[in-house]
Amino acid sequence: MIKAQLREIGVVRPGSLTRQYKDPKKRTGAYYQVSYTHRMKSKTAYVRAHFVKEVRQQIRDYNKLKKLMARWVALGIEYSQLSMRLRSR
């Protein structure tokens, strides 16, 4: 089941997408930026408004991938421990 869910994941990217304002008090001049850390370096990039939906999906897919991988590793550890316990009897 996890492998099937992994196959459904598209392009992934880490980070968080926020809307910023050139004038925060008046909330005018809105723009989007994505902030993330990759290879121990923090980065920030501007995102054009027509790419916001796509970038949000990529971030959702990245978070889904992380959760699935954590579950897969946990199941692998559990399987390994059980199989060693059974074979040592």
KARA-V76315 format. One record per residue. N is the residue number from 1. SS is DSSP state (H for helix, E for strand, C for the rest). OMEGA is omega in radians with two decimals (none if undefined). D_LAST is the distance of its C-alpha to the last C-alpha in Angstrom with 1 decimal. Layout:
n=N ss=SS omega=OMEGA d_last=D_LAST
n=N ss=SS omega=OMEGA d_last=D_LAST
This chain:
n=1 ss=C omega=3.14 d_last=30.2
n=2 ss=H omega=3.13 d_last=30.2
n=3 ss=H omega=3.13 d_last=31.1
n=4 ss=H omega=3.12 d_last=33.9
n=5 ss=H omega=3.11 d_last=35.3
n=6 ss=H omega=-3.14 d_last=35.2
n=7 ss=H omega=-3.11 d_last=37.3
n=8 ss=H omega=-3.07 d_last=39.9
n=9 ss=C omega=-3.14 d_last=40.6
n=10 ss=C omega=3.12 d_last=43.8
n=11 ss=C omega=-3.13 d_last=45.4
n=12 ss=C omega=3.00 d_last=43.9
n=13 ss=C omega=3.13 d_last=45.5
n=14 ss=C omega=2.98 d_last=44.7
n=15 ss=C omega=3.05 d_last=47.2
n=16 ss=E omega=-3.11 d_last=49.5
n=17 ss=E omega=-3.13 d_last=52.7
n=18 ss=E omega=3.03 d_last=55.6
n=19 ss=E omega=3.12 d_last=59.3
n=20 ss=E omega=3.12 d_last=61.6
n=21 ss=E omega=3.07 d_last=65.4
n=22 ss=E omega=3.04 d_last=68.1
n=23 ss=E omega=-3.06 d_last=69.9
n=24 ss=C omega=-3.12 d_last=67.2
n=25 ss=C omega=3.14 d_last=69.9
n=26 ss=C omega=-3.11 d_last=71.6
n=27 ss=C omega=3.10 d_last=68.4
n=28 ss=E omega=3.14 d_last=70.2
n=29 ss=E omega=-3.09 d_last=69.2
n=30 ss=E omega=3.03 d_last=65.6
n=31 ss=E omega=-3.11 d_last=63.2
n=32 ss=E omega=3.02 d_last=59.4
n=33 ss=E omega=3.09 d_last=57.1
n=34 ss=E omega=3.11 d_last=53.4
n=35 ss=E omega=-3.12 d_last=51.7
n=36 ss=E omega=3.05 d_last=48.4
n=37 ss=E omega=3.12 d_last=46.5
n=38 ss=E omega=-3.10 d_last=45.2
n=39 ss=C omega=3.08 d_last=44.0
n=40 ss=C omega=3.07 d_last=44.9
n=41 ss=E omega=3.08 d_last=48.4
n=42 ss=E omega=-3.13 d_last=50.1
n=43 ss=E omega=3.06 d_last=52.3
n=44 ss=E omega=-3.14 d_last=54.8
n=45 ss=E omega=3.06 d_last=56.4
n=46 ss=E omega=3.12 d_last=59.1
n=47 ss=E omega=3.09 d_last=58.3
n=48 ss=C omega=-3.05 d_last=61.2
n=49 ss=H omega=-3.09 d_last=61.6
n=50 ss=H omega=3.06 d_last=61.0
n=51 ss=H omega=-3.05 d_last=57.6
n=52 ss=H omega=-3.12 d_last=56.3
n=53 ss=H omega=-3.14 d_last=54.6
n=54 ss=H omega=-3.13 d_last=52.8
n=55 ss=H omega=3.09 d_last=51.7
n=56 ss=H omega=3.12 d_last=50.4
n=57 ss=H omega=3.12 d_last=48.3
n=58 ss=H omega=3.11 d_last=46.9
n=59 ss=H omega=3.08 d_last=46.0
n=60 ss=H omega=3.13 d_last=44.4
n=61 ss=H omega=3.10 d_last=42.3
n=62 ss=H omega=3.13 d_last=41.3
n=63 ss=H omega=3.08 d_last=40.1
n=64 ss=H omega=3.11 d_last=38.2
n=65 ss=H omega=3.14 d_last=36.6
n=66 ss=H omega=3.14 d_last=35.4
n=67 ss=H omega=3.14 d_last=33.9
n=68 ss=H omega=3.14 d_last=32.1
n=69 ss=H omega=3.11 d_last=30.8
n=70 ss=H omega=3.12 d_last=29.5
n=71 ss=H omega=-3.14 d_last=27.7
n=72 ss=H omega=3.12 d_last=26.3
n=73 ss=H omega=3.12 d_last=25.0
n=74 ss=H omega=3.11 d_last=23.4
n=75 ss=H omega=3.10 d_last=21.7
n=76 ss=H omega=3.10 d_last=20.5
n=77 ss=H omega=3.13 d_last=19.0
n=78 ss=H omega=3.13 d_last=17.3
n=79 ss=H omega=-3.13 d_last=16.0
n=80 ss=H omega=3.14 d_last=14.8
n=81 ss=H omega=3.14 d_last=13.0
n=82 ss=H omega=-3.11 d_last=11.3
n=83 ss=H omega=3.08 d_last=10.4
n=84 ss=H omega=3.13 d_last=8.9
n=85 ss=H omega=-3.14 d_last=6.9
n=86 ss=H omega=-3.12 d_last=5.7
n=87 ss=H omega=3.14 d_last=5.5
n=88 ss=C omega=3.11 d_last=3.8
n=89 ss=C omega=none d_last=0.0
